[in-house]
Amino acid sequence: MPLQMTLTPSLKKLINEYAVLASLPELNLEQEEKLGEILEQASEDEIVAF
């Protein structure tokens, strides 16, 4: 049986933030910290593990 995944508005926002940050040629310290937080959360959540 396939796993049903639900993207909540907050998860969609998180994924969008990741996409924006990942596409930047350089990150400032605040952006680096935010990207690290996103990746940490993604590693703990099967739905957004990327």
N, C-alpha and C positions, 0 to 999 in steps of 0.2 A: 504494500500500500504506500503510495507516494506521500511524502511529508507535505502538508499544506502550509504554505508560508504566507503570512499576512504582513504587508508593509503598512505600518501606521504612519500618520502624518509626521511624527517625530523621527521615525526611521528614514522616511523619504528626505526629510530635511538634513539628517546626518549624512546620507549618501550624497546629496547634492553638495553639501559643504566639502566633503571629501573630494568630489570631482573638481570643484572650483580650486581647492588648494593644490591638488595633485597636478593641475594643468598650469600652474604658475611657474615661470622659469626660476624664480628665487622666492624664498620665504623669509619673512622677518621673524624675530623670536616669538612673538605672539602667535603667528601663523604656524610655526613649527610646533609649538606647544599644543595648539588646537588639533593639528594633524596627528600628533602622538596620542592625544586623548581619543580621537576617533578610531585610530587603529587599535588601541587598547580595548575599546568597547566592542569593536568588530571581532576581535579575537575571542571575546566572551559570548558572542551572540551568533548562533548558526545562520540566522537569516541574513545578516550583513557581513559575514566573514568573507573578506576579499583580500 
